[in-house]
């Protein structure tokens, strides 16, 4: 955690800023819409894709967990505060601090982490329904994503520019920036550099679309970016593996 995570955190924030500036300057998007596009470009699917990938490729599911918590506890409150400000024209310290408590995804993640760390045994009558809901999370997320494609397909809504830009940031600019920082600035080992690049190549997470839909922003941009990055992420991982691993 002390070696690879700072690189992931720095690149995540830089990716968010660069993607927002690009969306604003290249495509003249409104401020809030540009930030939404930036979330699509930088928010990693550290849960549904990251944990299985870390388990079977890197051999440790815990490698993806700090990324997921960083996004939920740091990135998400900042982004949601920006969206609130764009809607209401004001934002307070209390709004920013209380924002995580109004997000069921964040509350559930923190609660799960507390239970896991403390070793508390959850009663069956409570734990079993929660387990069933958790097991349904991935199928329901995929179902929701598929439903949004009804009537049109990927890149069929006139938002090709922002989607291609977000995909470029997600699958090229961020991994290359992570490789450069990990290699030349943080001077990490080759194995740790590979971990950094692989995690940064994770496709866009579903929360990008959830946030866009919640605030009435570019949800189709988020949707198409999720689909495109999911399609292209694994070929990019194979290319990265060929370049970064000796065998």
C-alpha positions as CSV (number, residue, x, y, z in Angstrom):
1,X,0.0,0.0,0.0
2,X,2.8,2.4,0.9
3,X,4.5,1.9,-2.5
4,X,1.9,1.7,-5.2
5,X,-1.1,3.5,-3.8
6,X,0.3,7.1,-3.8
7,X,0.9,6.7,-7.5
8,X,-2.6,5.6,-8.1
9,X,-4.0,8.4,-6.0
10,X,-2.0,11.1,-7.8
11,X,-2.8,9.8,-11.2
12,X,-6.5,9.5,-10.4
13,X,-6.7,13.2,-9.4
14,X,-4.5,14.3,-12.4
15,X,-6.6,12.2,-14.7
16,X,-9.8,13.8,-13.4
17,X,-8.4,17.4,-13.9
18,X,-6.9,16.7,-17.3
19,X,-10.1,15.0,-18.6
20,X,-12.2,17.9,-17.3
21,X,-10.0,20.5,-18.9
22,X,-10.0,18.6,-22.2
23,X,-13.8,18.2,-22.2
24,X,-14.2,21.9,-21.4
25,X,-11.7,23.2,-24.0
26,X,-12.1,20.7,-26.8
27,X,-15.9,20.1,-26.7
28,X,-17.1,23.3,-25.0
29,X,-19.0,21.3,-22.4
30,X,-20.6,23.1,-19.4
31,X,-18.5,22.9,-16.2
32,X,-20.6,20.2,-14.5
33,X,-20.9,18.2,-17.7
34,X,-17.1,18.4,-18.2
35,X,-16.6,17.1,-14.6
36,X,-19.0,14.3,-15.3
37,X,-17.1,13.4,-18.5
38,X,-13.9,13.5,-16.4
39,X,-15.4,11.1,-13.9
40,X,-16.1,8.7,-16.8
41,X,-12.4,9.1,-17.8
42,X,-10.9,8.5,-14.4
43,X,-13.2,6.5,-12.2
44,X,-11.9,2.9,-12.0
45,X,-14.1,-0.2,-11.7
46,X,-12.0,-1.3,-8.7
47,X,-14.9,-3.5,-7.4
48,X,-16.6,-5.6,-10.0
49,X,-13.5,-5.9,-12.2
50,X,-10.7,-4.8,-10.0
51,X,-11.1,-7.4,-7.2
52,X,-11.4,-10.5,-9.5
53,X,-8.5,-9.2,-11.6
54,X,-6.3,-8.5,-8.5
55,X,-7.2,-12.0,-7.2
56,X,-6.4,-14.0,-10.3
57,X,-3.7,-11.9,-12.0
58,X,-1.9,-10.3,-9.1
59,X,-2.7,-12.9,-6.5
60,X,-4.1,-10.6,-3.9
61,X,-7.6,-9.2,-3.9
62,X,-6.6,-6.6,-1.3
63,X,-4.6,-4.7,-3.9
64,X,-7.7,-3.3,-5.4
65,X,-9.4,-2.4,-2.1
66,X,-7.5,0.8,-1.3
67,X,-8.3,2.1,-4.8
68,X,-12.0,1.4,-4.3
69,X,-12.0,3.1,-0.9
70,X,-10.1,6.1,-2.2
71,X,-12.6,6.7,-4.9
72,X,-15.6,6.3,-2.6
73,X,-14.2,8.3,0.4
74,X,-12.2,11.0,-1.3
75,X,-13.0,11.3,-5.0
76,X,-16.7,10.8,-4.8
77,X,-17.4,13.4,-2.1
78,X,-15.4,16.0,-4.0
79,X,-17.1,15.3,-7.3
80,X,-20.6,15.2,-5.8
81,X,-19.9,18.5,-4.0
82,X,-19.0,20.0,-7.4
83,X,-22.3,18.7,-8.8
84,X,-24.2,20.1,-5.9
85,X,-22.5,23.5,-6.4
86,X,-23.4,23.4,-10.1
87,X,-27.0,22.8,-9.3
88,X,-27.5,25.1,-6.3
89,X,-24.8,27.7,-6.8
90,X,-23.4,27.1,-3.3
91,X,-21.6,24.5,-1.3
92,X,-20.7,24.5,2.4
93,X,-18.1,22.6,4.5
94,X,-20.9,20.6,6.1
95,X,-22.2,19.6,2.7
96,X,-18.9,18.2,1.7
97,X,-18.4,16.4,5.0
98,X,-21.9,15.0,5.1
99,X,-21.9,14.0,1.4
100,X,-20.5,10.5,2.0
101,X,-23.3,9.8,4.6
102,X,-25.9,10.5,1.9
103,X,-24.4,8.0,-0.5
104,X,-25.6,4.4,0.1
105,X,-22.6,2.9,-1.8
106,X,-20.1,4.7,0.5
107,X,-22.1,3.9,3.7
108,X,-22.3,0.2,2.7
109,X,-18.6,0.1,1.9
110,X,-17.5,1.6,5.1
111,X,-19.9,-0.6,7.1
112,X,-18.6,-3.7,5.4
113,X,-15.0,-2.6,6.1
114,X,-15.7,-2.0,9.8
115,X,-17.4,-5.4,10.2
116,X,-14.5,-7.1,8.4
117,X,-11.8,-5.4,10.4
118,X,-13.5,-5.7,13.8
119,X,-14.4,-9.4,13.3
120,X,-18.0,-8.8,14.5
121,X,-20.4,-11.6,13.6
122,X,-23.5,-10.3,11.9
123,X,-26.7,-12.2,12.9
124,X,-28.0,-14.5,10.2
125,X,-31.3,-12.8,10.0
126,X,-29.5,-9.6,9.0
127,X,-26.5,-11.0,7.2
128,X,-28.3,-13.4,4.9
129,X,-30.5,-10.8,3.2
130,X,-27.5,-8.5,2.8
131,X,-25.5,-11.3,1.3
132,X,-28.3,-12.0,-1.2
133,X,-28.4,-8.3,-2.1
134,X,-24.6,-8.2,-2.5
135,X,-24.7,-11.3,-4.8
136,X,-27.3,-9.5,-7.0
137,X,-25.2,-6.3,-7.3
138,X,-23.2,-7.3,-10.4
139,X,-26.1,-8.8,-12.4
140,X,-28.3,-5.8,-11.6
141,X,-25.6,-3.3,-12.5
142,X,-25.1,-5.0,-15.9
143,X,-28.9,-5.1,-16.4
144,X,-29.2,-1.4,-15.7
145,X,-26.3,-0.7,-18.1
146,X,-27.9,-2.8,-20.8
147,X,-31.3,-1.2,-20.4
148,X,-29.8,2.2,-21.1
149,X,-28.8,1.0,-24.6
150,X,-32.4,0.5,-25.6
151,X,-33.1,2.5,-28.7
152,X,-29.4,3.3,-29.5
153,X,-26.0,1.8,-29.4
154,X,-22.5,2.8,-28.4
155,X,-21.4,6.1,-30.0
156,X,-24.9,6.6,-31.5
157,X,-26.0,9.7,-29.7
158,X,-23.7,12.4,-31.1
159,X,-21.3,12.3,-28.2
160,X,-18.4,10.6,-29.9
161,X,-15.9,13.3,-29.1
162,X,-16.3,13.2,-25.3
163,X,-16.5,9.4,-25.2
164,X,-13.3,9.0,-27.3
165,X,-11.5,11.6,-25.2
166,X,-12.6,9.9,-21.9
167,X,-11.5,6.5,-23.2
168,X,-8.2,7.9,-24.3
169,X,-7.6,9.4,-20.9
170,X,-8.7,6.2,-19.1
171,X,-6.8,3.6,-21.1
172,X,-3.7,5.5,-22.4
173,X,-2.9,8.8,-20.6
174,X,-3.5,7.6,-17.1
175,X,-1.6,4.3,-17.4
176,X,1.3,6.0,-19.2
177,X,1.4,8.7,-16.5
178,X,1.3,6.0,-13.8
179,X,4.1,4.1,-15.4
180,X,6.2,7.2,-15.7
181,X,5.6,8.3,-12.1
182,X,6.1,4.8,-10.7
183,X,9.3,4.2,-12.7
184,X,11.1,7.6,-12.7
185,X,9.7,9.6,-9.7
186,X,8.8,7.0,-7.1
187,X,11.4,4.5,-8.5
188,X,9.3,1.4,-7.7
189,X,10.2,-2.1,-8.5
190,X,9.2,-3.6,-11.9
191,X,6.6,-5.8,-10.1
192,X,5.0,-2.8,-8.4
193,X,5.1,-0.8,-11.6
194,X,3.1,-3.6,-13.2
195,X,0.5,-3.4,-10.4
196,X,0.2,0.3,-10.9
197,X,-0.3,0.1,-14.6
198,X,-2.8,-2.9,-14.4
199,X,-5.0,-1.1,-11.8
200,X,-5.0,2.1,-13.9
201,X,-6.1,0.1,-16.9
202,X,-9.3,-0.9,-15.1
203,X,-12.4,0.1,-17.2
204,X,-14.7,2.9,-16.1
205,X,-16.8,2.1,-13.0
206,X,-20.6,2.1,-12.9
207,X,-20.7,4.9,-10.5
208,X,-19.7,7.3,-13.3
209,X,-23.1,6.7,-14.9
210,X,-24.9,6.6,-11.5
211,X,-23.7,10.1,-10.7
212,X,-24.4,11.4,-14.1
213,X,-28.0,10.1,-14.0
214,X,-28.5,11.4,-10.5
215,X,-27.6,14.9,-11.5
216,X,-29.1,14.9,-15.0
217,X,-25.7,15.2,-16.7
218,X,-24.0,13.4,-19.6
219,X,-25.2,9.9,-18.6
220,X,-24.9,8.6,-22.2
221,X,-21.3,9.7,-22.3
222,X,-20.7,7.8,-19.1
223,X,-22.6,4.8,-20.4
224,X,-20.7,4.7,-23.7
225,X,-17.4,5.2,-21.9
226,X,-18.1,2.3,-19.6
227,X,-18.9,0.0,-22.6
228,X,-15.9,1.1,-24.6
229,X,-13.4,1.0,-21.8
230,X,-14.7,-2.4,-20.7
231,X,-14.3,-3.7,-24.3
232,X,-10.8,-2.3,-24.8
233,X,-9.3,-2.6,-21.3
234,X,-8.3,-6.3,-21.5
235,X,-6.5,-5.9,-24.9
236,X,-4.7,-3.0,-23.4
237,X,-3.7,-5.1,-20.4
238,X,-2.3,-7.7,-22.7
239,X,-0.2,-5.1,-24.5
240,X,1.0,-3.7,-21.1
241,X,1.9,-7.2,-20.0
242,X,3.9,-7.8,-23.1
243,X,5.8,-4.5,-22.6
244,X,6.3,-4.6,-18.8
245,X,6.7,-8.3,-17.9
246,X,9.9,-10.2,-18.9
247,X,8.1,-13.5,-19.4
